[in-house]
Amino acid sequence: MEDAVARFKPAVHRFWKRPAPIITRAEGVYLWDQDGKRYIDGAAGSSVVVNIGHGVQSVVDAMAVQAKNVCFAAPHVFSNQPMLDLAQMVAHYAPGTMKNNCRTWFGCTGTDAVDSAVRLARLYYVYTGKPSKHAVIARWRGFHGNNIAVAGIHGHTLRRKFYYPMYVNSPKIPPAYCYRCPFELTYPACNLKCARQLETEIRQQGADNVAAFLAEPVVGAALGAVPAPPGYFEVIRDICDRYDVMLIVDEVMTGWGRIGHWFGIEEWGVTPDIIATAKGMTSGYTPLSATIAREEIWQPVEESGLPFLAGHTLNENPVSCAVAIEVIKYVAEHDLVNKVRRDGEYLMARLQELLEFDIVGDVRGKGMMCGLEFVKDKATKEPFDPALKVAARFQAAALERGLVSFQCAGCVDGVMGDMLLVTPPLVMTRPEIDEMIDIMKDTMKAVQAEVLR
């Protein structure tokens, strides 16, 4: 009986055998486990979440005050003031012509935000007399969430393969991935063929059937921080306008200052129709997401008289909304958007030093959303055998040395290819960046010795 009790594990972790230290304290860019070991956070929690760092007292205070006043207000019955105030704040920071001309639907996760964005695009066309428009075109090697509907839209092979029979699969175009151009062309002589492929796909699907195109400004978990090249989203915007297709931008990772703009799409000077965002909005202190759309998109839905059937019981959570308000204030008051532009350049310069290693083929990114790609051969860009799990090896070895990192896989064809996201909290200082790079170099040296024997 005692042995059975000892083997009983009531909690399920994401990975069955990977060690999971228990974190007992976090402050700034550091975390401490139950044994007192300190880690520097090179992933902003996990794949771009904790933008303003851990343990910010003003956020904790805002959370406590709101929880004491109203911790939950059933959204099918009540509104709440933090939600209304946050919506006003979102409208103020929205990009381009969305600024002060948008409404926001608040959910819980990035997956929720994308799911709601797709639902909204569909409803808009139903209520404006174009019910045949339903398809959502996305990109291979793009990731937009984990529910069954969204996974059928995105192009992250490793996250799709076990549930493939359950999907309604959506059409996809190749990624904007200059390091491994799917057309074997070179920017800018390519004339942005990766963007122009959208027009081909719309025509092949039939423009009357296509409701939206969905993409990340900088691809995160599926490509390891690959930004679209200059001009890409300008071409995409033009194609969407000509074929009456909505442009949905996934800003779950890139929003709220991560690449040096309040919203990443501003880097391309383009205004989307709908934005899905989460993560950095509350900096991980509580779950919250937002689906933001232009006023004219919401109007037909409102005029239908029917509720917007999306989201969950915990939508519009007042505690989460209060946290988001405080986090956004912190970003503004500490001028983190401009800090990211300055220190992002420094981070990228330090990361470029890792190209001295034989197993690092590419370093890329924007602002403080950076990444690198492992290769077996730099000249040919040959990837490692997936069985070697090079990126996972790096993540484990870095953790032993006190660095939290985030490994990715499948950048080449959905199966081959190892990558690493380098996305520290936006508050990370240059000395802290130096500390992180020193650990990365030591880790890289050890991993290279293992995989190039």
MARBA-102713 format. One record per residue: x, y, z of N, C-alpha, C in turn. Coordinates in steps of 0.1 Angstrom, whole numbers, padded with zeros to 4 digits, always signed. Last residue first. Example, Ala and Ser with C-alpha at 12.3 -4.5 7.8 and 13.67 -1.06 7.14 Angstrom:
BEGIN
+0128-0022+0071+0137-0011+0071+0129+0000+0079+0132-0057+0078+0123-0045+0078+0132-0033+0078
REM end
This chain:
BEGIN
+0298+0149-0323+0308+0139-0320+0313+0132-0333+0279+0169-0322+0289+0169-0334+0300+0159-0331+0265+0168-0299+0258+0164-0311+0267+0164-0323+0283+0175-0278+0275+0163-0277+0270+0158-0291+0294+0199-0284+0303+0188-0282+0295+0175-0282+0270+0214-0284+0277+0212-0297+0287+0200-0295+0265+0215-0257+0256+0208-0266+0262+0205-0279+0286+0231-0247+0284+0217-0242+0275+0209-0252+0283+0255-0260+0296+0247-0261+0294+0233-0258+0258+0262-0252+0260+0259-0266+0273+0251-0268+0263+0268-0225+0254+0257-0228+0256+0253-0243+0280+0290-0228+0285+0279-0220+0276+0266-0224+0262+0307-0241+0274+0303-0247+0280+0291-0241+0242+0311-0222+0239+0305-0235+0251+0300-0242+0255+0324-0202+0250+0310-0199+0247+0303-0212+0261+0348-0215+0272+0340-0210+0267+0325-0207+0235+0357-0220+0243+0353-0231+0254+0344-0227+0227+0364-0193+0219+0353-0201+0228+0348-0213+0245+0384-0187+0244+0372-0179+0238+0360-0187+0237+0403-0207+0250+0397-0207+0251+0384-0199+0211+0409-0197+0213+0403-0210+0227+0396-0211+0219+0421-0173+0212+0408-0172+0212+0401-0186+0231+0444-0184+0239+0435-0176+0232+0421-0175+0207+0455-0196+0219+0450-0204+0228+0441-0196+0177+0442-0181+0187+0452-0183+0198+0446-0192+0143+0434-0188+0157+0429-0186+0167+0440-0190+0117+0442-0192+0125+0450-0182+0139+0445-0181+0106+0423-0208+0110+0436-0215+0118+0444-0205+0119+0390-0203+0110+0401-0199+0115+0414-0205+0132+0374-0233+0132+0377-0219+0121+0388-0216+0132+0353-0255+0122+0363-0253+0121+0367-0238+0142+0333-0278+0149+0341-0268+0140+0353-0265+0135+0300-0289+0130+0313-0287+0138+0320-0276+0152+0279-0310+0151+0283-0297+0145+0298-0297+0148+0249-0331+0149+0263-0328+0149+0266-0314+0153+0224-0355+0153+0227-0341+0156+0242-0340+0140+0201-0379+0144+0215-0376+0142+0218-0361+0112+0182-0392+0127+0185-0391+0129+0199-0386+0084+0188-0393+0090+0177-0385+0105+0179-0382+0078+0209-0408+0069+0206-0398+0074+0195-0389+0101+0214-0422+0089+0208-0429+0078+0204-0420+0115+0232-0405+0119+0229-0419+0107+0224-0427+0107+0235-0379+0107+0247-0387+0109+0243-0402+0104+0216-0357+0096+0215-0369+0096+0226-0379+0104+0231-0324+0109+0221-0334+0099+0221-0346+0118+0249-0296+0108+0247-0306+0113+0237-0316+0124+0259-0262+0127+0252-0274+0115+0250-0283+0131+0284-0242+0120+0278-0248+0124+0272-0261+0147+0287-0209+0146+0290-0223+0134+0283-0229+0162+0298-0180+0150+0293-0185+0149+0297-0200+0193+0289-0165+0186+0298-0175+0173+0291-0180+0210+0274-0149+0202+0285-0143+0196+0294-0153+0221+0251-0158+0230+0262-0156+0223+0275-0151+0199+0235-0163+0209+0231-0153+0218+0242-0149+0188+0250-0184+0181+0250-0171+0191+0245-0160+0206+0243-0204+0205+0257-0199+0199+0258-0186+0200+0216-0208+0213+0220-0203+0214+0234-0198+0173+0218-0217+0176+0211-0204+0190+0215-0199+0177+0233-0240+0168+0238-0230+0171+0231-0216+0194+0216-0255+0198+0229-0251+0190+0234-0239+0177+0194-0259+0189+0192-0252+0194+0206-0246+0158+0206-0275+0154+0202-0262+0166+0199-0253+0173+0211-0298+0168+0222-0290+0164+0218-0276+0179+0184-0305+0190+0193-0302+0185+0205-0294+0170+0156-0308+0163+0166-0300+0173+0177-0295+0177+0134-0323+0187+0140-0314+0181+0151-0305+0156+0129-0339+0158+0120-0328+0168+0126-0318+0157+0147-0361+0148+0150-0349+0151+0141-0337+0189+0154-0372+0180+0144-0371+0171+0147-0359+0194+0189-0380+0197+0177-0373+0186+0167-0374+0193+0203-0414+0189+0202-0400+0194+0189-0393+0215+0221-0435+0209+0208-0432+0206+0207-0417+0226+0243-0446+0215+0245-0437+0208+0232-0434+0249+0241-0460+0238+0236-0467+0225+0238-0459+0267+0255-0442+0267+0258-0456+0254+0253-0463+0262+0244-0417+0259+0258-0419+0258+0261-0434+0248+0215-0406+0258+0220-0416+0254+0234-0420+0229+0212-0386+0240+0203-0386+0252+0208-0395+0216+0240-0368+0218+0233-0381+0230+0223-0379+0191+0259-0350+0203+0249-0350+0204+0242-0363+0183+0292-0349+0180+0280-0355+0193+0271-0355+0169+0316-0325+0180+0311-0333+0176+0297-0338+0152+0347-0317+0154+0333-0318+0166+0329-0326+0133+0373-0301+0144+0368-0309+0144+0353-0309+0119+0399-0292+0113+0386-0296+0123+0381-0306+0125+0425-0286+0129+0415-0276+0122+0402-0279+0130+0435-0319+0128+0439-0305+0133+0429-0296+0129+0405-0339+0127+0419-0338+0124+0423-0323+0148+0379-0355+0138+0384-0346+0137+0399-0347+0176+0355-0355+0166+0364-0361+0157+0370-0351+0203+0336-0366+0198+0343-0355+0188+0354-0361+0213+0304-0379+0206+0317-0381+0202+0323-0367+0228+0282-0371+0228+0286-0385+0222+0300-0387+0249+0267-0349+0239+0279-0350+0239+0284-0364+0269+0249-0347+0255+0244-0348+0245+0255-0348+0293+0262-0345+0290+0255-0358+0276+0251-0359+0293+0295-0332+0292+0281-0330+0288+0274-0343+0291+0321-0339+0305+0315-0339+0305+0300-0337+0266+0329-0335+0269+0324-0348+0283+0318-0349+0266+0342-0311+0264+0327-0311+0266+0321-0324+0266+0368-0317+0279+0362-0313+0278+0347-0313+0240+0375-0320+0248+0373-0332+0261+0366-0329+0233+0382-0294+0229+0369-0299+0237+0365-0312+0243+0408-0292+0249+0398-0284+0245+0384-0289+0225+0420-0311+0240+0421-0313+0247+0410-0305+0200+0416-0299+0203+0410-0311+0218+0409-0314+0204+0432-0276+0201+0418-0274+0205+0410-0287+0206+0457-0288+0217+0452-0280+0216+0437-0278+0181+0460-0299+0192+0460-0308+0205+0454-0300+0166+0459-0276+0164+0448-0285+0176+0448-0295+0171+0483-0263+0178+0471-0258+0176+0459-0267+0156+0500-0281+0171+0502-0278+0177+0489-0274+0131+0489-0282+0138+0492-0294+0153+0494-0292+0124+0487-0255+0126+0475-0263+0133+0478-0276+0122+0514-0248+0133+0506-0242+0135+0493-0250+0098+0520-0260+0110+0525-0266+0122+0518-0260+0081+0504-0244+0081+0502-0259+0094+0508-0265+0085+0512-0218+0091+0499-0222+0091+0497-0237+0081+0534-0201+0085+0536-0215+0091+0524-0221+0069+0532-0177+0083+0529-0177+0089+0529-0192+0043+0539-0183+0050+0547-0173+0065+0545-0174+0035+0517-0201+0036+0531-0205+0045+0540-0196+0038+0495-0185+0045+0495-0197+0046+0510-0202+0020+0502-0164+0034+0500-0161+0043+0501-0174-0004+0502-0178+0001+0514-0172+0016+0513-0169-0006+0475-0183-0004+0484-0194+0001+0498-0189-0009+0465-0157+0003+0461-0165+0005+0471-0176-0033+0477-0149-0021+0480-0142-0008+0476-0150-0050+0464-0168-0049+0479-0167-0036+0483-0160-0047+0438-0161-0043+0442-0174-0041+0458-0174-0059+0437-0135-0044+0434-0137-0039+0440-0150-0085+0442-0142-0078+0451-0133-0063+0450-0134-0090+0419-0156-0091+0432-0163-0084+0443-0155-0088+0399-0136-0079+0399-0148-0079+0413-0155-0110+0407-0121-0096+0407-0115-0086+0408-0126-0132+0404-0138-0128+0418-0133-0114+0418-0127-0133+0387-0169-0131+0386-0154-0126+0399-0149-0143+0383-0194-0145+0397-0188-0142+0396-0173-0151+0348-0191-0149+0360-0199-0150+0373-0190-0157+0325-0177-0148+0334-0171-0144+0346-0180-0173+0310-0194-0178+0315-0182-0170+0326-0176-0161+0319-0228-0164+0310-0217-0170+0318-0205-0164+0324-0264-0158+0326-0251-0163+0316-0241-0194+0333-0281-0180+0329-0281-0175+0329-0266-0219+0347-0296-0217+0334-0289-0203+0329-0291-0232+0376-0291-0220+0371-0297-0216+0358-0290-0268+0375-0295-0256+0376-0287-0244+0371-0295-0287+0394-0319-0283+0381-0313-0270+0383-0306-0291+0417-0333-0299+0415-0321-0296+0402-0314-0278+0426-0354-0285+0414-0356-0295+0411-0344-0263+0448-0346-0276+0450-0352-0285+0438-0355-0240+0435-0337-0249+0441-0328-0263+0443-0334-0230+0427-0362-0233+0417-0352-0242+0423-0342-0227+0452-0375-0237+0442-0380-0240+0431-0370-0206+0463-0357-0219+0469-0359-0230+0459-0364-0180+0451-0358-0190+0448-0347-0204+0452-0350-0170+0464-0380-0171+0450-0380-0181+0445-0370-0168+0491-0374-0178+0487-0385-0179+0472-0386-0148+0491-0354-0162+0494-0350-0172+0489-0361-0124+0465-0356-0129+0478-0360-0144+0479-0357-0116+0445-0327-0120+0446-0341-0125+0460-0344-0100+0422-0307-0102+0436-0310-0105+0438-0325-0100+0401-0282-0103+0401-0296-0108+0415-0299-0079+0391-0255-0087+0402-0261-0088+0399-0276-0075+0374-0224-0072+0376-0238-0082+0387-0243-0060+0363-0194-0069+0372-0200-0065+0373-0215-0049+0350-0162-0053+0348-0176-0062+0358-0181-0025+0370-0144-0037+0363-0144-0040+0360-0159+0002+0375-0149-0003+0375-0135-0016+0369-0134+0011+0376-0175+0011+0363-0168+0006+0363-0154+0008+0401-0185+0022+0397-0181+0021+0384-0173-0015+0408-0196-0015+0408-0181-0002+0403-0176-0005+0410-0222-0015+0420-0217-0017+0420-0202+0012+0389-0229+0018+0401-0223+0008+0412-0218-0014+0370-0234-0001+0368-0228+0004+0381-0221-0031+0384-0261-0032+0378-0248-0019+0380-0241-0051+0389-0291-0040+0392-0283-0042+0386-0269-0061+0394-0324-0062+0385-0313-0049+0387-0304-0077+0419-0343-0065+0415-0336-0068+0405-0325-0090+0427-0375-0092+0421-0362-0078+0417-0356-0080+0441-0396-0094+0442-0393-0097+0437-0379-0049+0461-0393-0057+0448-0396-0072+0451-0393-0030+0485-0409-0041+0483-0399-0048+0470-0402+0006+0488-0412-0007+0483-0417-0017+0482-0406+0033+0492-0407+0024+0503-0411+0011+0500-0416+0049+0473-0398+0047+0473-0412+0037+0484-0417+0049+0477-0371+0062+0477-0378+0060+0478-0393+0023+0473-0363+0027+0486-0366+0041+0487-0373+0021+0446-0355+0018+0449-0369+0021+0464-0373+0026+0446-0327+0037+0443-0337+0034+0447-0351+0016+0473-0307+0012+0461-0314+0022+0459-0326+0034+0491-0296+0023+0485-0288+0017+0473-0294+0067+0481-0305+0055+0488-0308+0044+0483-0298+0088+0464-0299+0091+0478-0300+0079+0487-0305+0079+0438-0296+0089+0441-0307+0091+0456-0309+0063+0440-0272+0073+0430-0274+0083+0433-0285+0042+0457-0267+0055+0462-0266+0066+0453-0270+0017+0444-0270+0020+0451-0258+0035+0454-0256+0021+0414-0291+0014+0426-0286+0020+0432-0273+0032+0391-0299+0039+0403-0303+0033+0416-0298+0017+0369-0290+0030+0371-0285+0036+0385-0288-0008+0375-0300-0008+0369-0287+0006+0370-0281-0016+0386-0324-0007+0394-0316-0006+0388-0302-0025+0378-0354-0023+0371-0341-0012+0378-0334-0048+0395-0374-0034+0394-0370-0033+0388-0356-0068+0391-0401-0067+0388-0387-0053+0387-0383-0083+0407-0426-0070+0404-0421-0070+0403-0406-0110+0395-0447-0105+0401-0434-0091+0397-0431-0116+0402-0480-0111+0392-0471-0106+0399-0458-0121+0414-0506-0130+0415-0495-0128+0403-0485-0101+0415-0524-0110+0403-0525-0120+0403-0513-0087+0439-0519-0093+0436-0532-0102+0425-0533-0080+0436-0492-0089+0446-0496-0095+0443-0510-0061+0415-0494-0073+0413-0486-0084+0423-0490-0041+0427-0509-0049+0415-0515-0062+0414-0507-0033+0447-0492-0038+0451-0505-0047+0439-0511-0023+0432-0471-0034+0441-0468-0041+0445-0482-0001+0419-0483-0012+0411-0478-0025+0420-0476+0016+0441-0488+0010+0433-0500-0002+0425-0495+0021+0448-0462+0015+0458-0471+0008+0451-0483+0033+0426-0452+0020+0428-0448+0013+0440-0456+0059+0428-0466+0050+0416-0467+0036+0420-0463+0076+0450-0463+0066+0450-0474+0056+0439-0474+0102+0432-0448+0096+0445-0451+0087+0444-0463+0092+0398-0438+0101+0407-0444+0094+0421-0446+0081+0387-0406+0078+0389-0420+0088+0399-0426+0104+0371-0383+0095+0382-0387+0092+0382-0402+0106+0343-0364+0108+0347-0377+0099+0359-0381+0108+0329-0338+0109+0343-0340+0113+0347-0354+0104+0300-0343+0115+0306-0335+0118+0320-0339+0083+0288-0356+0094+0291-0364+0106+0298-0356+0063+0282-0338+0064+0273-0349+0077+0276-0358+0062+0302-0318+0065+0288-0314+0067+0279-0326+0062+0328-0337+0068+0324-0325+0071+0310-0324+0066+0351-0363+0061+0337-0360+0069+0332-0348+0054+0383-0362+0066+0375-0360+0062+0361-0356+0027+0386-0370+0037+0395-0375+0051+0389-0374+0008+0357-0379+0015+0364-0368+0025+0373-0375-0025+0355-0396-0010+0354-0395-0004+0361-0383-0052+0347-0416-0047+0348-0403-0032+0346-0402-0078+0360-0436-0064+0355-0436-0058+0357-0422-0113+0351-0442-0102+0358-0435-0088+0352-0438-0132+0340-0459-0136+0351-0450-0124+0358-0444-0140+0328-0491-0129+0331-0481-0133+0343-0472-0158+0323-0511-0158+0314-0500-0148+0317-0488-0155+0342-0530-0168+0342-0523-0168+0332-0511-0131+0335-0541-0131+0346-0532-0144+0347-0524-0118+0303-0543-0130+0311-0547-0132+0322-0537-0095+0289-0540-0106+0286-0531-0120+0292-0535-0080+0302-0559-0083+0288-0560-0094+0283-0551-0080+0329-0550-0086+0326-0563-0089+0311-0564-0066+0325-0526-0080+0330-0526-0087+0327-0539-0041+0316-0536-0050+0307-0528-0064+0312-0527-0032+0339-0550-0034+0326-0557-0044+0317-0549-0030+0356-0529-0040+0359-0539-0043+0346-0547-0010+0344-0513-0023+0346-0508-0034+0348-0519+0013+0347-0528+0007+0334-0528-0007+0335-0522+0023+0371-0521+0014+0371-0533+0008+0357-0535+0040+0364-0500+0028+0372-0497+0018+0371-0509+0060+0350-0514+0053+0344-0502+0040+0351-0499+0070+0369-0531+0061+0358-0537+0054+0351-0526+0084+0393-0530+0075+0389-0520+0065+0379-0525+0103+0395-0550+0091+0403-0552+0080+0398-0542+0128+0384-0548+0117+0375-0548+0103+0382-0551+0146+0404-0543+0144+0400-0557+0132+0391-0559+0153+0410-0518+0140+0414-0522+0137+0411-0537+0152+0375-0510+0146+0389-0508+0157+0399-0511+0154+0348-0532+0161+0357-0522+0154+0371-0522+0140+0315-0534+0143+0328-0539+0150+0336-0528+0127+0291-0529+0141+0291-0532+0145+0304-0539+0102+0291-0518+0103+0292-0533+0117+0293-0538+0106+0290-0491+0099+0278-0497+0099+0279-0513+0136+0300-0477+0125+0304-0486+0119+0292-0493+0149+0300-0451+0146+0288-0458+0134+0291-0468+0151+0326-0444+0163+0318-0442+0161+0305-0450+0125+0337-0448+0136+0340-0458+0148+0331-0456+0095+0331-0447+0107+0325-0440+0119+0326-0449+0064+0331-0445+0074+0342-0449+0087+0339-0441+0050+0298-0454+0054+0309-0445+0063+0320-0451+0025+0290-0479+0038+0289-0473+0041+0300-0463-0010+0287-0469+0000+0291-0478+0014+0290-0471-0039+0267-0465-0027+0273-0460-0018+0277-0472-0074+0260-0456-0063+0261-0466-0051+0269-0460-0083+0239-0428-0084+0251-0435-0072+0252-0445-0101+0211-0417-0088+0216-0421-0090+0228-0430-0115+0204-0389-0120+0209-0402-0108+0217-0407-0102+0175-0372-0101+0188-0377-0111+0191-0388-0099+0149-0365-0110+0156-0358-0111+0170-0364-0077+0137-0376-0090+0133-0381-0102+0141-0376-0055+0150-0361-0058+0154-0375-0072+0149-0380-0045+0147-0337-0059+0151-0337-0064+0153-0352-0018+0143-0340-0026+0133-0333-0041+0135-0334-0008+0166-0355-0008+0152-0360-0017+0142-0353-0006+0192-0345-0018+0188-0353-0019+0173-0354+0018+0198-0334+0006+0200-0326-0007+0196-0332+0035+0194-0356+0037+0186-0344+0025+0187-0334+0027+0215-0374+0025+0200-0377+0025+0192-0364+0010+0242-0375+0021+0237-0366+0019+0222-0366-0008+0259-0388+0000+0250-0396+0012+0245-0388-0044+0264-0380-0030+0268-0380-0021+0256-0386-0069+0252-0382-0066+0264-0390-0051+0266-0391-0071+0232-0365-0074+0229-0378-0071+0240-0388-0067+0246-0341-0056+0237-0346-0059+0232-0360-0092+0258-0338-0081+0266-0342-0069+0257-0347-0108+0235-0331-0111+0243-0342-0099+0251-0347-0095+0224-0308-0096+0216-0320-0099+0225-0333-0071+0247-0292-0084+0239-0293-0086+0233-0307-0046+0260-0293-0047+0246-0290-0061+0239-0290-0030+0284-0315-0037+0280-0304-0040+0265-0303-0015+0291-0337-0025+0301-0333-0034+0296-0321+0014+0292-0357+0007+0286-0345-0002+0296-0340+0028+0281-0388+0022+0292-0380+0015+0285-0368+0036+0263-0407+0046+0268-0397+0041+0281-0390+0014+0276-0432+0022+0265-0427+0033+0271-0418-0011+0300-0425+0002+0297-0431+0008+0284-0425-0046+0303-0435-0034+0306-0426-0021+0302-0433-0078+0313-0443-0065+0309-0448-0054+0313-0438-0109+0302-0436-0099+0311-0431-0085+0305-0436-0142+0303-0451-0129+0297-0450-0119+0308-0444-0166+0317-0455-0164+0310-0443-0149+0306-0441-0190+0331-0474-0176+0334-0470-0174+0328-0456-0217+0327-0478-0208+0317-0484-0193+0319-0479-0231+0349-0468-0229+0337-0460-0220+0326-0465-0234+0378-0471-0224+0370-0478-0221+0357-0471-0249+0397-0456-0254+0391-0468-0244+0383-0477-0240+0404-0432-0239+0414-0443-0243+0408-0456-0241+0383-0415-0250+0394-0412-0249+0405-0423-0220+0367-0426-0234+0362-0425-0244+0374-0424-0198+0384-0422-0202+0381-0435-0217+0375-0436-0197+0384-0393-0198+0397-0401-0203+0394-0415-0194+0357-0387-0207+0364-0384-0208+0377-0392-0167+0353-0395-0177+0346-0401-0191+0353-0399-0153+0371-0378-0152+0373-0392-0164+0365-0399-0160+0360-0353-0165+0373-0356-0164+0375-0371-0147+0335-0354-0162+0335-0353-0167+0349-0357-0121+0344-0354-0126+0337-0366-0141+0337-0366-0120+0356-0329-0117+0364-0341-0123+0357-0353-0124+0334-0312-0134+0345-0313-0132+0354-0325-0100+0320-0317-0113+0314-0319-0124+0324-0321-0081+0339-0307-0082+0336-0321-0095+0329-0325-0089+0340-0280-0089+0352-0288-0089+0349-0303-0085+0314-0272-0099+0320-0271-0099+0332-0281-0057+0312-0274-0066+0304-0282-0080+0309-0283-0050+0330-0254-0047+0333-0268-0056+0325-0277-0077+0331-0229-0064+0326-0235-0062+0331-0249-0101+0344-0222-0091+0339-0212-0077+0336-0217-0116+0375-0234-0117+0360-0230-0106+0356-0220-0133+0403-0244-0123+0398-0235-0126+0383-0231-0136+0423-0272-0142+0411-0265-0131+0405-0257-0137+0457-0280-0129+0445-0276-0138+0435-0268-0139+0479-0309-0145+0473-0296-0137+0461-0293-0127+0510-0323-0127+0496-0321-0135+0492-0309-0115+0535-0325-0125+0531-0335-0126+0516-0335-0092+0543-0312-0105+0549-0308-0116+0546-0318-0075+0529-0338-0074+0537-0326-0087+0545-0324-0077+0518-0363-0084+0511-0352-0084+0520-0340-0059+0530-0380-0073+0535-0380-0082+0528-0370-0031+0522-0360-0037+0528-0372-0051+0533-0370-0038+0500-0331-0030+0506-0342-0038+0512-0353-0047+0510-0297-0049+0502-0309-0042+0509-0321-0047+0525-0274-0034+0520-0279-0035+0512-0292-0074+0531-0270-0064+0542-0271-0051+0537-0277-0086+0506-0268-0089+0515-0280-0079+0526-0281-0076+0499-0243-0072+0491-0256-0074+0500-0268-0089+0517-0227-0074+0517-0228-0070+0510-0240-0115+0508-0230-0112+0522-0234-0097+0523-0236-0113+0483-0219-0117+0484-0233-0113+0498-0238-0107+0490-0192-0097+0483-0200-0100+0484-0215-0131+0500-0184-0120+0509-0184-0109+0503-0193-0148+0477-0186-0151+0489-0194-0139+0498-0195-0135+0460-0167-0136+0456-0181-0139+0469-0190-0138+0475-0143-0124+0472-0149-0125+0468-0163-0167+0474-0140-0160+0487-0143-0145+0484-0149-0188+0450-0156-0179+0454-0145-0170+0465-0149-0221+0437-0161-0208+0442-0166-0200+0445-0154-0241+0406-0158-0235+0419-0153-0224+0424-0163-0250+0383-0171-0259+0391-0163-0254+0405-0161-0230+0370-0184-0243+0369-0190-0254+0378-0183-0208+0372-0167-0209+0381-0179-0222+0380-0186-0209+0375-0133-0213+0367-0144-0216+0375-0156-0180+0385-0118-0194+0390-0121-0198+0383-0134-0157+0382-0092-0163+0376-0104-0177+0382-0106-0147+0398-0073-0138+0388-0079-0143+0382-0092-0148+0429-0061-0156+0420-0069-0146+0411-0076-0131+0436-0038-0143+0443-0042-0153+0434-0050-0110+0418-0037-0118+0421-0025-0131+0427-0028-0100+0419-0062-0106+0406-0057-0114+0408-0045-0091+0445-0063-0103+0441-0071-0109+0428-0067-0070+0444-0045-0081+0453-0043-0093+0449-0051-0053+0424-0056-0059+0422-0043-0071+0431-0041-0046+0436-0081-0053+0423-0081-0060+0421-0067-0032+0458-0072-0044+0460-0080-0053+0447-0080-0011+0445-0059-0020+0454-0051-0033+0455-0059+0002+0433-0081-0003+0425-0070-0013+0433-0062+0010+0456-0094+0000+0447-0100-0006+0438-0090+0027+0468-0076+0015+0476-0080+0005+0466-0087+0048+0450-0075+0039+0451-0063+0026+0459-0067+0059+0424-0095+0056+0439-0095+0045+0442-0085+0068+0397-0098+0067+0403-0085+0065+0419-0085+0086+0396-0129+0079+0390-0118+0078+0399-0106+0081+0415-0160+0089+0409-0150+0080+0404-0138+0066+0424-0180+0070+0434-0171+0078+0428-0159+0060+0400-0195+0066+0412-0201+0072+0422-0191+0057+0370-0195+0059+0379-0184+0067+0392-0188+0055+0357-0221+0043+0360-0213+0047+0372-0203+0070+0339-0241+0066+0353-0243+0053+0357-0234+0073+0311-0234+0070+0316-0247+0063+0329-0247+0071+0316-0201+0070+0305-0211+0065+0311-0224+0088+0338-0188+0078+0328-0182+0078+0315-0190+0105+0349-0207+0094+0356-0201+0083+0347-0196+0128+0334-0212+0116+0331-0220+0104+0339-0216+0148+0337-0194+0151+0340-0208+0139+0338-0217+0153+0344-0163+0141+0341-0171+0144+0346-0185+0176+0327-0143+0173+0339-0151+0163+0335-0161+0173+0311-0112+0172+0310-0126+0170+0324-0132+0187+0297-0082+0182+0309-0090+0183+0306-0105+0178+0274-0057+0186+0277-0069+0179+0288-0077+0164+0267-0034+0171+0280-0034+0179+0283-0047+0148+0246-0037+0162+0243-0031+0170+0256-0031+0126+0254-0049+0124+0250-0035+0138+0248-0029+0139+0282-0070+0131+0270-0067+0132+0266-0052+0134+0315-0082+0141+0306-0072+0132+0294-0070+0139+0337-0109+0131+0328-0102+0139+0320-0093+0142+0370-0124+0148+0359-0117+0137+0351-0110+0136+0395-0133+0139+0385-0143+0144+0372-0137+0115+0403-0106+0122+0409-0118+0124+0398-0129+0111+0374-0088+0113+0388-0088+0121+0393-0099+0097+0346-0072+0101+0352-0084+0101+0367-0083+0096+0315-0055+0097+0329-0054+0102+0334-0068+0093+0288-0060+0087+0293-0047+0088+0308-0046+0089+0262-0083+0093+0276-0081+0086+0282-0069+0101+0230-0084+0090+0238-0078+0095+0252-0076+0113+0216-0115+0115+0222-0102+0103+0230-0097+0107+0190-0132+0100+0202-0130+0102+0208-0116+0123+0169-0156+0123+0174-0142+0115+0188-0142+0103+0149-0178+0112+0161-0177+0111+0166-0162+0084+0129-0180+0097+0126-0174+0106+0138-0172+0060+0141-0190+0060+0130-0180+0073+0128-0173+0050+0174-0194+0060+0164-0198+0061+0154-0187+0029+0188-0182+0029+0187-0196+0039+0176-0201+0016+0170-0153+0025+0180-0159+0025+0178-0174-0010+0164-0133-0005+0160-0146+0004+0172-0151-0013+0152-0099-0012+0163-0109-0006+0159-0122-0011+0128-0084-0024+0134-0087-0024+0145-0098+0005+0101-0084+0008+0114-0088-0005+0121-0093+0016+0074-0065+0004+0081-0069+0008+0096-0072+0037+0061-0055+0037+0062-0069+0025+0071-0074+0031+0060-0028+0043+0068-0032+0043+0070-0047+0009+0044-0027+0008+0058-0024+0019+0066-0029+0022+0020-0034+0012+0025-0043+0009+0040-0040+0039+0016-0012+0045+0018-0025+0035+0024-0035+0019+0013+0008+0028+0025+0009+0034+0027-0005+0008-0012+0000+0000+0000+0000+0009+0013+0000
REM end
